[in-house]
């Protein structure tokens, strides 16, 4: 009898590609949920069972998880510009609710929800935030953060009240190859093209996307039901991160520090421009506020319980940039 497949939602995304690759490498049968009208990003030799459905449309999802042993729900809309967008809520919250309904009907044995570290309170480099810190996102006014926080609450409620066998993983800022859109790795392209003259005062935690995929697949058999795990690696200020990235790509790093007040004023000016033109500007006030803070996190829990790897960020940058070169992005 063939092994029961693992359903991966958001399989056509940056992390989704790596999840499918990791599952396949371990011998799992994979059912990949892709957006209608999209093309499969996987080599034909991988023999991936591709299904096409919109996570916001329950009728399209009917039967998608039938016969599956587990679901990894990675589908999300990680849009932060504009800061407010109903589509973000539709995908991140309503879409998660639809996949939870799918999981209950299919009677799966493990549900792995992919959230974001931003649903927890951040800290300093000396005392980084962890899974016990309360959500600090309301100060920013970003639908992405708020919707992911509410979706996390939805999964936890289903676990507590309906005995859903769920584990929640929460990546930090992912870098690495196969970012076709590109998404988070667009930062590298902006640096390479000299479009970032300065660096804001804050910072964040960075992680290789493959490490996230490994720990997420590990969560199919490791970890504790109902627990959350931050998946990250290195806490770096923007100044240090941009210098590291620029060195790997052999370009000059941004030279000037951007004072918090100036960055926020620029973000507000961009908001005014967006309202006047009807198109998102390069930045918004919410994004500037995030960049002014240090979003630093501890990943010790995931190291201990999910065997989270620790690939150096320099390697993640080098692999991402090499992939961009090979695919004519630079």
N, C-alpha and C positions, 0 to 999 in steps of 0.2 A: 504494500500500500504506500502511495506517495505521501511524503510528509505534508502536514497541513501548512499552508502558506502563512506568511506574516503580511498583513496589509499595511502599506506605508502611504499615508496621505501627504500631499505636498511633495511627492516623489520627484517632480520636475524641477524643484528648487535647488539652491546651493547645498544646503544640508541634506535634502532629500536624495540627491544623487549619491552622496557619500554613504548614506544609510543603506541604500540599495546595494551599493558595492560591498559594504561590510557584511551585510546579511548573506549575500551571494558567496562571498569568500568563505564564510563559515558553513556553507552547505545548506542554508535555508532556502526554501521555495519562497518567492517574493511575488506579491500582487501589488502593483504600483498604481496609485490613484493619481491621475493627471487631469489637468483642466481641459474641458471640451475645446476642440480646435487646435490643441497643441500637438507637437510631434514627440514621439518617444526619444529621450536623450540617451538611451542605452544601446550599446552594440547589440546587433541581432543575435550574436553568439551567446549573450547572457540569458536568452530565453526567458524574459520577464513577462509576466502576465499583466498587461497594461489595461486598465479600465479608465474610462473618461467620464468624469462627473464633477459638477460644481458642488462644493461642500455646503453652500448656502441653499441648495435645492434638494430637499429630502426625497422627492420622487426620483431624481437622477441617481441617488445613492442606494436605492432599494436593492438588496441582495449583494452589495459590494463586499461585505465581510462574511458572507455565507461560506462555511467550511474553513474559515481562517482560525488559526490557533491564537493569534495575538494581533493587536493593532498598535502601530507607532503613529501617533497623530502629530505630524510636523507641519501641516498646512497652516499658513498664517499670511496676513498682509502686514509686512513690517514697514509701512509707510509712515514717515514722520513729517512730511512736507506735502500738502498743508497739515498743520497740527490737528485740525478737526476734519474728519471725513467719515460719513456714515458707512462707507464700504468697509472700513477697517473693523467696525463693530459687527457688520454682517458676516465677515469671514472669521474673525477671531473669537467672537462670542457665540453668535447664532450657529456658525459652522461647527464649533466645538460641541455645542449642544446636540446638533444633528449626528455627529460622529459618536457621541456618547449613547444616543438612542440606538444607533447601528450596533454598537458593541454589546448592549444589553440583549438585543434581539438575536445576535449571533452566538451569545454565550461564550465569549472569548475567555482565555485563561490568564491573559495579562494585557493591560492597557498602559502604554507609555505615552505620557503627554509631554510634548516639547513646549516649554514656556520661554521665559526670559529672566535673567538675573535681576532685571529692573523691577520685578514685583517684590523685591526685598529691599530693605533699607541699606544704603551703601555706607561705607566708612572711610577711614583714612588708611594710608599704607601701613601705619603702625597698628591700627585696630580696624581691619577691614570688616565690612558687613558680612553677614552669613544668613543662613536660612531662618534664624530666629528674629531677625530685625523686621519691624513692621514696614509696610509699604510707604515709600516716601515720594511716590510719583505725582500725587495730586497738585503739587506746587508748580508743575510744568505745564499742565493743560494739554497733554499729548494723548490723543485717542489711542495710539498704539499701546502705550504703557497701561492706560486705564482699562482698555479692553482685555489685555493679557492678564491683568490682575483679576478682573471679574471672571475670566475663563478659568483661571487657576482655582478660584473659589468654587466654581461650578464643578470642576473635577473632584475637588476635595469633598464637596457635599455628596456627590454621587458615590464616592468611596465610603464615606461614613454612613450614609443613610440607605444606600442600595447595594452595598457590599461589592462595588466595582473593584476588581483587583488592579488598582492603578498605582503607578509610580510616576512622579513628576520630575523631569529634568529641566534645568534652566540655564542655557548657555549664556556666556558673556559675548564679547565682540569677536566673531569668527573670521579668520583669515585662512587662505589656502587656495588650491587650484580648483578648476571646474566651476567657477562662478560666472556663468555665461551671460547673465543680464547686463552688467554685473551688479551686485548688491553691496555688501559690506566692503568688498575689495575695491570698489570704486574709489575709496580713499587713496589707494596706492596709485591709481591712474591720475588722480588730481595732483598728488605730490610729484609724480614723474613729469607731468606737464607744466609744473611750476605755477599752479593755480592757487596755492596756499602760501601767501607771503608771510603769514605769522602763525603763532600757536596760542590757543587759549590757555587759561591758568589751570584748568582741571585735568582730568585723566580718566582712564578706565582700565578694565581687565581685558586681556586679549587671550585667545585660545586658537589652536589649530583646529580647523573644522573636522579633520579626521579623528582627533582625540574626542571630540563631541560625539561623532558617529560611533566610535568604539564603546564609550561609556553608555550611550543610549541603547545600543544593542545588548550590552552587558545587563542593562536593567530588565531585560526579558527573563533573566534567571537570578540576578543579584538584587540587592537592595531590599527595602522594607515597604510593604504595601502602605499607601497613604503618606509616604514621606517624600519630601522635596530635596533635590540635590542640585547645587550650583556647579555648572561645568565651565571651568575657566583655567587660567594658568598664570600669566604674568601681569602684575599691576604696574602700569607705567603712566607717568605724566604724559601729556600730549607733546611736550618738548622732547622728552626722551624717546617716545614712540616714533615721532616724526624723524628724529635723527637716525634711529635704528633703521627705519624703512628706507630713508634716503641713502644711507650707506650701502644697503643691500642692492638698491637699484642704481647706485653710482650717479646720483644727482645731488645738487646742493640742498640742504635742509632749509625749511623756513627760518628766517633770520630774526623776526621781531616778535616779542611777546605782545599779546593782545590783552590789554586791561579788561577786567570783567565788565566794567561799566560801558566801555566803548563797544565791546562785542555785543552786549545786550541792546544798546542803542542802534547798532547796525541791524540787528535782528528785527527791531521794531520798524526801522525804515523799510526793510524788506517786506514786512507785513503790509505796510501802507502801499508799497508798489504793487504787491499781489492783489490787494483790493481794487486798486485803480485799473489794473490791466486784466484782471480775471485769471491770471496765470501764476502758479507758485514761483517765488523768487528763489535765488540760490540758497537762502537761509531763512529761518523765521525766528521770532523771539524765543519760542520754546526750545528750539535746537540750541540757541546761544546760551540759554540758561542751563541746559544740560552740560554743555561744554565747559561752563564755568565751574562746575562741581567735580569733585574727585569720586568717580564711581568705582571704588575699589572693593573687592570681595575676597573672602576666604573660600578655598575649594577643598578643605581638608576632609569634609564629610564624604564627598564624592571620591576622593582618593582612597579613603579607607573602605568604603562600602560598594563602590561601583568600579574599582580598579581604573579610575580615570588616568590616562597617560599624561605625560608632561613634555610634549615636543617643543623645543625652543621656538620662540616666535620668529627669530631670524630665519629658521627653516620654513615656517609657514609663509613668510613674505617672499622668500626666494622661490618657493614652489609656485606661489600665486603669480609672481612676475614672469617666471619661465613659461607658465601656461598662457598668460596674456601674450607673450612674444610669439609663442608657437601658433596662436590662433589669431594673429594680426590685430590685436588690440593696441599695440604700440609699435 
